[in-house]
Amino acid sequence: MTATIENLKRRLVEGLQVVTGEGILSGSGHLSARIPGTETFLINPRFAGALADPKDICTVDFSGKRIAGKGPIPSETHVHTAIYRSRPDVGSVLHCHARYSILLGLLDSGLIPFNREARIFADGVPIFHNSHGINSAGLAEQMVEALGQHHAIFLRGHGCVVTGPGIEGNCISAIQLERACQDQLLLMSFTTPKPLADAARGRVTARLENPYRAWPFLLYKHKVKSKTKIRASIRTLEEGEHY
Ligand SMILES: [Zn+2]
């Protein structure tokens, strides 16, 4: 178990660096990962995620109590506890105050899945009508109800929450959501976007669990690790194999 937790902490720190490099996280925002088979999860403490080292990552139980790590934990940790409690399919949660997600969450139309980036959110991204931080268990329960089985939710005028099966896939989802929001806002200055007619191939969980192309590229782009180390960790598919 210790090896599992150390591995998750290292990957969480790498994820924090990538999403910060992509403009998703800044001095605020947090990323967490469920510790498999337990009612606990890991989360970065209450300072800029990009500055966190593995030893700073805190362990929190499903009642929202910090049980390991120096802390302090973010006031919006409730977002994470409420989602892990009600969604066994979720292995990682990200909450951020990303610029284009905030703008798009203010539109009544919501996200329109009209391109490749938005396709993984083709089943819709609900909008939670509360612009305050989710800083209480009661508010978090309301948010989880609004989230339902969706993969992300906008917090109107505040930011968004993104969920995924694991750390890397969740970070990629958050990056794609922010880019989809940006693209929609750009397109709306010329025309009214329409959803893709063939959005059937929406979300491929296997691809998010092993993003063997996108994630190594992002680690390289943001200089999180050496090229040699990144190359060594790639788990590519066999030739002719598809997700
Ligand atoms: Zn927030």
Boltz pocket constraint, residues with backbone or C-beta under 6 A from the ligand:
constraints:
  - pocket:
      binder: B
      contacts: [[A, 76], [A, 95], [A, 96], [A, 97], [A, 133], [A, 134], [A, 158], [A, 159]]
      max_distance: 6.0
